């Protein structure tokens, strides 16, 4: 695909975007209603989270039929109309392909449960060991990764929820089925694909126990993963070079990420990795209270930016998605500096080298939900961990404090289109509450020239207007102050310097020679009306200030 750097993607979590029918669930007609808004942002693709037939045990990431649409989200005619209306506005629809596993309600799995040998080989069934699961692997959602089927006297593997049975990608018939699925949706007009946890599809030849039950090193970036992906590419989306494809990579490394995304490898265009979002994990544990480590953030971003650049791979740029809490709550300010911090975070991330992915609500500064009881949560991972954390000895209030900080539901609250109680999302009862955070909404921000929304539009416009910001090389700038992240983008005679203050304090940076090096540069973008001016003594940044200096 050409011009990756100028491409931008807007992610829609369908069930929380816009409910057109009043049943409390967002739907495809609701997305159609808001296409003009999405186009106004300056993006090129609309990534839709799964809307296919599903029991919704993991909000659609448990697919029961790859060729049918879940009725709560609409019909096939709705999808076809969405594609056509998007094209009128210069947008392409990107689908979320969940092909590491299916729902246990899928016809294939039901036939396997009935003992059909063909379909038993579509999944990963194994004999237990002395009445115990085949290995001690933990599911990513808690508990064992194996589920026993008494009628078969076998266990099946589920790296995620027990209703999400892992497919056997070593079976050529399975790979052919999934190629056909991708081609079916290409035929329906899909313009791109995001592939869910695609780097765990290749399991080891021999299943063995892992220290502490953490089997990630045994099934992540497995032995045949690159061969299987190249085969998928060659037989489906690779025949359409204009398509955008992105891989979600769980617990990967830079070397493999380069392999997945280097154009000559014919795998994917770009990829998500998550190390920059683990900076508030305590002892590498998600479900513990945590404070963001900004020095770790700087080092992680620099490592991945320089490593991917050196290896010729392509990165996805993102702060938020349906699996993450809201970034302004995580790294910014929920109080008087909310607007400044949200703009700073956008500047920091989306002038890096890669493809910007903007998650719905991020562009208006959406915050975490602030739920006060377990009954308000809907996420299977969160609900499962309530009992797990209680068994570890945590109190209910401690657990709810962790959930308010880290639950995936923080990013899944309904989009606020206006300032009403239900935010213009629905006429009915929303499937999940709107939360206690800011009532920031699209209507108000569209009318405010200084809003976060307007800032996002300007930022994406800058990337498309100035090649140095979309295609320039990345160079980290060494800053002693751990709460400042700084880097350069360079292309030919043009250079952009980006400085971002990650704290609520004013900071003076000692940058030797900055006054001379920045001579001839001007502030071309920033989140304050009176941006910092570099001098011989250094640079003074206001709380959460972001400023871009350029010679263009």
C-alpha positions as CSV (number, residue, x, y, z in Angstrom):
1,X,0.0,0.0,0.0
2,X,1.3,3.5,-0.9
3,X,1.4,6.6,1.4
4,X,1.1,4.8,4.7
5,X,2.4,7.8,6.5
6,X,-0.5,10.1,5.4
7,X,-3.1,7.4,6.1
8,X,-5.2,7.7,9.3
9,X,-7.8,5.3,10.8
10,X,-10.8,5.9,13.0
11,X,-11.9,3.0,15.2
12,X,-15.6,2.5,15.9
13,X,-16.7,0.3,18.7
14,X,-20.0,-0.4,17.1
15,X,-22.1,-1.3,20.1
16,X,-21.1,2.0,21.8
17,X,-21.0,4.4,18.8
18,X,-24.6,5.3,17.8
19,X,-27.9,3.4,18.4
20,X,-30.3,4.1,15.5
21,X,-33.1,1.9,16.8
22,X,-33.5,2.7,20.5
23,X,-32.6,-0.8,21.8
24,X,-29.5,0.5,23.7
25,X,-26.9,-1.0,21.3
26,X,-25.0,0.8,18.7
27,X,-25.5,-0.5,15.2
28,X,-24.4,-0.3,11.5
29,X,-27.2,2.2,10.6
30,X,-25.9,4.3,13.5
31,X,-22.4,4.3,11.9
32,X,-24.0,5.4,8.6
33,X,-25.7,8.3,10.4
34,X,-22.3,9.6,11.6
35,X,-20.2,9.1,8.5
36,X,-20.1,12.8,7.8
37,X,-18.7,13.4,11.2
38,X,-16.0,10.7,10.7
39,X,-15.0,12.1,7.3
40,X,-14.7,15.6,8.9
41,X,-11.8,14.3,11.1
42,X,-9.6,13.8,8.0
43,X,-9.3,10.0,8.3
44,X,-9.2,7.5,5.5
45,X,-10.4,4.3,7.0
46,X,-13.2,3.3,9.5
47,X,-12.2,0.2,11.5
48,X,-15.3,-1.5,12.9
49,X,-15.1,-3.9,15.8
50,X,-16.8,-7.2,15.2
51,X,-20.4,-7.2,14.2
52,X,-20.7,-10.7,13.0
53,X,-23.0,-13.4,14.4
54,X,-22.0,-14.0,18.0
55,X,-23.3,-15.0,21.4
56,X,-21.4,-11.9,22.6
57,X,-19.5,-13.6,25.4
58,X,-16.6,-11.3,24.6
59,X,-18.5,-8.5,22.9
60,X,-18.3,-10.0,19.4
61,X,-14.8,-11.4,19.5
62,X,-16.4,-14.9,19.8
63,X,-17.8,-15.4,16.3
64,X,-20.4,-18.1,15.6
65,X,-20.8,-17.4,11.9
66,X,-18.2,-15.6,9.7
67,X,-20.7,-14.8,6.9
68,X,-23.7,-13.5,8.9
69,X,-24.3,-10.2,10.8
70,X,-25.5,-10.2,14.4
71,X,-29.1,-8.9,14.2
72,X,-28.6,-6.4,17.0
73,X,-26.0,-4.6,14.7
74,X,-28.0,-4.7,11.5
75,X,-28.3,-6.7,8.3
76,X,-26.1,-7.5,5.3
77,X,-27.9,-4.8,3.4
78,X,-26.9,-2.3,6.1
79,X,-23.3,-3.3,5.7
80,X,-23.5,-3.0,1.9
81,X,-25.1,0.5,2.3
82,X,-22.4,1.5,4.8
83,X,-19.7,0.6,2.3
84,X,-21.4,2.5,-0.4
85,X,-22.0,5.6,1.7
86,X,-18.5,5.5,3.1
87,X,-17.1,5.5,-0.4
88,X,-19.1,8.6,-1.3
89,X,-17.2,10.4,1.4
90,X,-13.7,9.0,0.5
91,X,-13.7,6.5,3.3
92,X,-13.0,2.7,3.3
93,X,-14.4,0.2,5.8
94,X,-11.9,-1.9,7.7
95,X,-13.2,-5.1,9.3
96,X,-12.0,-6.8,12.4
97,X,-11.1,-10.4,11.6
98,X,-11.1,-12.8,14.6
99,X,-9.5,-15.9,13.2
100,X,-7.4,-17.3,16.0
101,X,-10.5,-18.7,17.6
102,X,-14.2,-19.1,17.1
103,X,-17.2,-19.1,19.4
104,X,-18.0,-22.6,20.9
105,X,-21.4,-21.9,19.3
106,X,-19.9,-22.0,15.8
107,X,-21.1,-24.8,13.6
108,X,-17.6,-26.2,13.3
109,X,-17.2,-26.5,17.0
110,X,-20.6,-28.0,17.5
111,X,-19.8,-30.7,14.9
112,X,-16.5,-31.3,16.8
113,X,-18.5,-31.8,20.0
114,X,-20.6,-34.4,18.2
115,X,-17.4,-36.4,17.5
116,X,-17.0,-35.5,13.8
117,X,-13.4,-36.2,13.1
118,X,-13.0,-33.6,10.4
119,X,-14.1,-30.8,12.8
120,X,-12.3,-32.2,15.8
121,X,-9.2,-31.4,13.7
122,X,-10.4,-27.8,13.2
123,X,-9.6,-27.2,16.9
124,X,-6.9,-28.2,19.4
125,X,-8.2,-31.1,21.4
126,X,-5.9,-33.1,23.7
127,X,-6.0,-35.8,26.2
128,X,-5.5,-34.7,29.8
129,X,-2.7,-35.8,32.2
130,X,-3.8,-37.9,35.2
131,X,-7.2,-36.2,35.2
132,X,-5.6,-32.7,34.8
133,X,-5.4,-30.4,31.7
134,X,-2.8,-31.2,29.1
135,X,-0.7,-28.2,30.3
136,X,-0.8,-25.7,33.2
137,X,-1.3,-22.8,30.8
138,X,-3.5,-19.9,32.1
139,X,-6.1,-18.3,30.0
140,X,-5.6,-14.6,29.4
141,X,-9.0,-14.0,30.9
142,X,-8.2,-16.0,34.0
143,X,-8.4,-19.7,35.0
144,X,-7.1,-22.6,32.9
145,X,-6.6,-22.3,29.2
146,X,-8.1,-25.8,28.8
147,X,-11.8,-26.9,29.1
148,X,-12.8,-30.5,29.6
149,X,-15.5,-32.1,27.4
150,X,-16.8,-35.2,29.3
151,X,-18.5,-36.7,26.2
152,X,-15.1,-36.8,24.3
153,X,-12.8,-37.3,27.3
154,X,-10.7,-34.5,25.8
155,X,-9.7,-30.9,26.6
156,X,-9.9,-28.1,24.1
157,X,-7.5,-25.1,24.1
158,X,-8.9,-21.6,24.7
159,X,-6.3,-18.9,25.2
160,X,-9.1,-16.5,26.0
161,X,-12.6,-17.2,27.3
162,X,-13.7,-20.8,27.5
163,X,-16.4,-19.9,24.9
164,X,-13.5,-19.0,22.4
165,X,-12.0,-22.2,21.2
166,X,-8.6,-21.9,19.4
167,X,-8.5,-23.0,15.8
168,X,-5.9,-25.5,14.6
169,X,-4.0,-23.5,12.0
170,X,-1.7,-26.5,11.3
171,X,-4.7,-28.0,9.5
172,X,-4.6,-26.8,5.8
173,X,-8.4,-27.1,5.6
174,X,-8.8,-24.5,8.4
175,X,-6.4,-22.1,6.7
176,X,-8.4,-22.5,3.5
177,X,-11.7,-21.9,5.3
178,X,-10.3,-18.6,6.7
179,X,-8.9,-17.5,3.4
180,X,-12.4,-17.9,2.0
181,X,-13.9,-15.9,4.8
182,X,-11.6,-13.0,4.1
183,X,-12.3,-13.2,0.4
184,X,-16.1,-13.2,1.1
185,X,-15.8,-9.8,2.9
186,X,-13.5,-8.4,0.2
187,X,-16.3,-9.3,-2.2
188,X,-18.8,-7.4,0.0
189,X,-16.6,-4.3,-0.2
190,X,-14.3,-4.3,2.8
191,X,-11.4,-2.0,2.2
192,X,-9.1,-3.3,4.9
193,X,-8.7,-5.7,7.8
194,X,-7.5,-5.7,11.4
195,X,-6.5,-9.2,12.4
196,X,-7.1,-9.9,16.1
197,X,-4.3,-11.6,18.1
198,X,-3.0,-13.0,14.9
199,X,0.5,-13.8,16.2
200,X,-0.7,-16.6,18.5
201,X,-2.2,-18.7,15.7
202,X,0.8,-21.1,15.4
203,X,0.9,-23.3,18.4
204,X,4.0,-25.5,19.4
205,X,4.4,-29.0,18.0
206,X,4.6,-30.3,21.6
207,X,2.5,-28.9,24.4
208,X,4.3,-28.6,27.7
209,X,4.0,-26.8,31.0
210,X,5.2,-23.3,31.5
211,X,6.6,-21.6,34.6
212,X,3.8,-20.2,36.6
213,X,1.3,-21.2,33.9
214,X,2.4,-18.4,31.6
215,X,2.7,-20.1,28.3
216,X,3.1,-17.0,26.2
217,X,6.7,-17.8,25.2
218,X,5.4,-21.1,23.8
219,X,2.6,-19.9,21.6
220,X,3.5,-16.3,20.7
221,X,5.1,-15.7,17.3
222,X,5.0,-19.5,16.9
223,X,7.0,-21.7,14.6
224,X,4.8,-21.4,11.4
225,X,3.2,-18.0,12.0
226,X,5.0,-16.1,9.3
227,X,4.4,-18.9,6.7
228,X,0.7,-19.1,7.5
229,X,0.3,-15.3,7.3
230,X,2.1,-15.1,4.0
231,X,-0.2,-17.9,2.7
232,X,-3.2,-15.9,3.9
233,X,-1.9,-12.8,2.2
234,X,-1.2,-14.5,-1.1
235,X,-4.6,-16.1,-1.2
236,X,-6.8,-13.1,-0.1
237,X,-6.0,-9.5,0.7
238,X,-2.5,-9.6,-0.9
239,X,-4.3,-9.6,-4.3
240,X,-5.6,-6.1,-3.6
241,X,-2.6,-3.9,-3.0
242,X,-4.8,-0.9,-2.1
243,X,-6.0,-2.6,1.0
244,X,-4.8,-1.6,4.5
245,X,-4.1,-4.5,6.9
246,X,-3.0,-4.3,10.5
247,X,-2.0,-7.1,12.8
248,X,-2.7,-7.1,16.5
249,X,0.4,-8.6,18.1
250,X,0.3,-9.9,21.6
251,X,3.6,-10.0,23.6
252,X,5.7,-9.8,20.4
253,X,9.2,-8.3,19.9
254,X,10.7,-5.8,17.5
255,X,12.3,-8.4,15.3
256,X,9.0,-10.2,14.7
257,X,7.1,-7.0,14.3
258,X,9.5,-6.0,11.5
259,X,8.9,-9.4,9.8
260,X,5.1,-8.9,10.0
261,X,5.2,-5.5,8.5
262,X,8.2,-5.1,6.1
263,X,6.6,-4.7,2.7
264,X,8.9,-7.2,0.9
265,X,7.7,-9.9,3.3
266,X,4.1,-9.8,2.0
267,X,2.4,-10.2,5.4
268,X,0.7,-7.0,6.8
269,X,1.0,-3.2,6.3
270,X,1.3,-2.3,9.9
271,X,0.9,-3.7,13.4
272,X,-0.2,-2.9,17.0
273,X,2.1,-3.7,19.9
274,X,1.3,-2.7,23.4
275,X,4.5,-2.2,25.4
276,X,4.0,1.6,25.7
277,X,0.7,0.8,27.4
278,X,2.2,-1.4,30.1
279,X,3.9,1.5,31.8
280,X,1.4,1.5,34.7
281,X,1.7,-2.3,35.3
282,X,3.1,-3.0,38.8
283,X,5.6,-5.9,38.6
284,X,4.3,-6.5,35.1
285,X,0.8,-7.2,36.5
286,X,-2.2,-5.5,35.0
287,X,-4.5,-6.0,37.9
288,X,-2.6,-4.0,40.5
289,X,-2.8,-0.3,41.3
290,X,-0.2,1.5,39.2
291,X,1.4,4.8,38.5
292,X,2.6,5.6,34.9
293,X,6.4,5.5,34.5
294,X,7.0,8.3,32.0
295,X,10.7,7.4,31.7
296,X,9.7,3.9,30.7
297,X,7.3,5.4,28.2
298,X,10.0,7.5,26.6
299,X,12.4,4.6,26.4
300,X,9.8,2.2,25.0
301,X,8.7,4.6,22.3
302,X,12.3,5.4,21.3
303,X,13.2,1.7,21.2
304,X,10.3,0.8,19.0
305,X,10.5,3.8,16.7
306,X,14.3,3.4,16.1
307,X,14.1,-0.4,15.9
308,X,11.2,-0.5,13.4
309,X,12.8,2.3,11.3
310,X,16.1,0.5,11.2
311,X,14.5,-2.8,10.2
312,X,12.1,-1.3,7.6
313,X,8.9,-2.2,9.4
314,X,5.8,-0.1,9.9
315,X,4.1,0.8,13.2
316,X,0.6,1.7,14.2
317,X,0.3,4.8,16.4
318,X,-2.3,4.6,19.1
319,X,-3.1,5.5,22.7
320,X,-6.6,3.9,23.0
321,X,-8.8,1.2,21.7
322,X,-11.6,-1.0,23.0
323,X,-9.2,-3.0,25.2
324,X,-7.6,0.0,27.0
325,X,-8.7,2.6,29.5
326,X,-8.9,6.2,28.4
327,X,-5.6,7.8,27.9
328,X,-6.4,11.2,29.3
329,X,-7.4,9.5,32.6
330,X,-4.2,7.3,32.4
331,X,-1.5,9.8,31.5
332,X,-3.3,13.2,31.5
333,X,-5.4,15.3,33.8
334,X,-9.1,14.9,34.6
335,X,-9.3,18.3,36.2
336,X,-8.5,21.9,35.0
337,X,-5.7,20.8,32.7
338,X,-7.9,18.2,30.9
339,X,-7.9,20.0,27.6
340,X,-4.2,20.8,27.6
341,X,-3.2,17.2,28.6
342,X,-5.4,15.6,25.9
343,X,-4.0,17.8,23.2
344,X,-0.4,17.2,24.4
345,X,-0.9,13.4,24.3
346,X,-2.3,13.6,20.7
347,X,0.8,15.7,19.7
348,X,3.2,13.3,21.3
349,X,1.8,10.2,19.6
350,X,0.5,11.2,16.2
351,X,3.6,13.0,14.9
352,X,5.6,9.9,15.4
353,X,6.5,7.6,12.5
354,X,3.6,5.3,11.7
355,X,-0.1,5.1,11.0
356,X,-2.4,7.0,13.4
357,X,-5.4,5.0,14.8
358,X,-7.8,7.3,16.6
359,X,-10.3,5.6,18.9
360,X,-13.9,6.9,19.1
361,X,-14.2,9.5,21.9
362,X,-10.5,10.1,22.2
363,X,-10.8,13.1,19.9
364,X,-13.2,14.7,22.4
365,X,-11.2,13.9,25.5
366,X,-13.3,11.0,26.8
367,X,-12.4,9.8,30.4
368,X,-12.7,6.6,32.4
369,X,-16.1,5.7,33.6
370,X,-15.6,5.8,37.4
371,X,-18.0,2.9,38.1
372,X,-18.7,2.2,41.7
373,X,-20.0,-1.4,41.7
374,X,-19.2,-4.6,40.0
375,X,-22.7,-4.7,38.6
376,X,-22.0,-1.8,36.4
377,X,-19.3,-3.7,34.4
378,X,-20.0,-5.9,31.4
379,X,-16.5,-7.0,30.3
380,X,-15.8,-10.7,30.7
381,X,-12.1,-10.1,31.6
382,X,-13.1,-7.7,34.4
383,X,-15.9,-9.8,35.8
384,X,-13.7,-12.9,35.9
385,X,-10.9,-11.0,37.7
386,X,-13.3,-9.8,40.4
387,X,-13.3,-13.3,42.0
388,X,-9.7,-14.0,41.1
389,X,-8.6,-10.8,42.9
390,X,-10.8,-11.5,45.9
391,X,-9.2,-14.9,46.2
392,X,-5.8,-13.2,46.3
393,X,-6.9,-11.3,49.4
394,X,-7.9,-8.0,47.9
395,X,-10.9,-6.1,49.4
396,X,-13.9,-5.2,47.2
397,X,-13.0,-1.5,47.4
398,X,-9.4,-2.3,46.3
399,X,-10.6,-4.3,43.4
400,X,-13.1,-1.6,42.2
401,X,-10.3,1.0,42.5
402,X,-8.2,-1.2,40.2
403,X,-11.1,-1.6,37.8
404,X,-11.8,2.1,37.7
405,X,-8.2,2.5,36.5
406,X,-7.7,-0.5,34.2
407,X,-10.9,-2.2,33.1
408,X,-11.5,-2.5,29.4
409,X,-15.0,-1.1,30.0
410,X,-13.5,2.3,30.6
411,X,-12.9,2.5,26.8
412,X,-16.3,1.0,25.9
413,X,-18.7,3.6,27.3
414,X,-21.2,5.1,24.8
415,X,-20.1,7.9,22.6
416,X,-21.4,11.3,23.7
417,X,-22.8,13.2,20.7
418,X,-24.5,15.9,22.8
419,X,-24.8,17.1,26.4
420,X,-28.0,15.3,27.2
421,X,-28.1,12.6,29.9
422,X,-27.8,9.8,27.4
423,X,-25.3,11.8,25.2
424,X,-27.4,11.4,22.0
425,X,-26.3,7.8,21.9
426,X,-29.7,6.2,22.3
427,X,-33.4,6.8,23.0
428,X,-33.5,3.6,25.1
429,X,-31.5,2.1,28.0
430,X,-27.8,1.9,27.0
431,X,-26.2,-1.6,27.2
432,X,-23.7,0.0,29.6
433,X,-23.8,3.2,31.6
434,X,-22.2,6.4,30.3
435,X,-20.1,6.7,33.4
436,X,-19.2,9.5,35.7
437,X,-16.4,11.1,33.7
438,X,-16.5,14.3,31.7
439,X,-19.6,15.2,29.7
440,X,-17.4,16.3,26.8
441,X,-19.4,15.8,23.6
442,X,-19.2,16.3,19.9
443,X,-21.8,19.0,19.6
444,X,-20.1,21.3,22.1
445,X,-16.6,20.7,20.8
446,X,-17.6,21.3,17.1
447,X,-18.7,24.8,18.2
448,X,-15.5,25.6,20.1
449,X,-12.5,26.6,18.0
450,X,-10.2,25.7,21.0
451,X,-11.6,22.2,21.6
452,X,-9.8,18.9,21.6
453,X,-11.8,17.9,18.6
454,X,-10.7,20.8,16.5
455,X,-7.1,20.2,17.6
456,X,-7.3,16.6,16.4
457,X,-8.6,17.7,13.0
458,X,-5.8,20.3,12.7
459,X,-3.2,17.7,13.7
460,X,-4.3,15.1,11.1
461,X,-4.3,17.9,8.5
462,X,-0.7,18.7,9.4
463,X,0.4,15.1,8.8
464,X,-1.2,15.2,5.4
465,X,0.1,18.6,4.4
466,X,3.7,18.4,5.5
467,X,5.6,15.2,4.3
468,X,8.2,15.6,7.0
469,X,5.5,14.8,9.6
470,X,4.3,11.8,7.8
471,X,7.4,10.4,6.1
472,X,10.4,11.9,7.8
473,X,12.9,9.9,9.8
474,X,12.6,9.7,13.5
475,X,15.4,10.9,15.8
476,X,15.0,10.9,19.7
477,X,16.2,14.0,21.5
478,X,17.9,13.2,24.8
479,X,16.3,15.1,27.6
480,X,17.3,14.6,31.3
481,X,13.9,15.5,32.6
482,X,11.9,12.3,32.6
483,X,8.5,14.0,32.2
484,X,9.4,15.5,28.8
485,X,9.4,13.5,25.6
486,X,11.1,15.1,22.6
487,X,12.0,13.9,19.1
488,X,12.8,15.2,15.6
489,X,11.4,14.2,12.2
490,X,13.6,15.0,9.3
491,X,13.0,14.8,5.5
492,X,15.4,16.5,3.1
493,X,15.9,20.1,4.2
494,X,12.8,20.1,6.5
495,X,12.9,19.3,10.2
496,X,10.3,19.2,12.9
497,X,11.2,19.3,16.6
498,X,8.5,18.0,18.9
499,X,8.5,18.7,22.7
500,X,5.9,17.4,25.1
501,X,5.6,18.0,28.8
502,X,3.9,15.0,30.5
503,X,3.5,16.7,33.8
504,X,1.2,19.3,35.4
505,X,4.2,21.3,36.4
506,X,6.0,24.1,34.4
507,X,9.5,22.8,33.4
508,X,12.6,24.4,32.2
509,X,14.7,22.2,30.0
510,X,18.4,22.5,29.8
511,X,19.1,21.8,26.1
512,X,22.7,22.9,25.3
513,X,22.8,24.8,22.1
514,X,19.0,24.6,21.5
515,X,18.8,28.3,20.8
516,X,21.4,27.9,18.0
517,X,20.0,24.6,16.6
518,X,16.5,26.0,16.5
519,X,17.5,29.3,14.9
520,X,15.3,29.8,11.8
521,X,12.6,27.5,13.2
522,X,9.2,28.7,14.3
523,X,6.4,27.2,16.4
524,X,4.1,25.6,13.7
525,X,1.8,23.7,16.0
526,X,1.0,23.4,19.7
527,X,-1.6,23.4,22.5
528,X,-1.0,26.9,23.9
529,X,-1.8,30.2,22.2
530,X,1.6,31.5,23.4
531,X,4.0,28.6,22.7
532,X,7.3,28.2,24.5
533,X,10.2,30.1,22.9
534,X,13.6,28.5,22.9
535,X,16.5,30.5,24.2
536,X,20.2,30.0,24.9
537,X,19.4,28.9,28.4
538,X,16.9,26.2,27.2
539,X,13.2,25.9,26.8
540,X,10.4,26.6,29.3
541,X,7.3,24.4,28.9
542,X,4.0,25.1,30.6
543,X,2.0,22.3,32.3
544,X,1.2,19.6,29.7
545,X,2.5,21.9,26.9
546,X,3.2,20.4,23.5
547,X,5.0,22.4,20.8
548,X,6.2,21.6,17.3
549,X,9.0,23.8,15.8
550,X,9.5,23.6,12.1
551,X,11.4,25.2,9.3
552,X,8.6,24.6,6.8
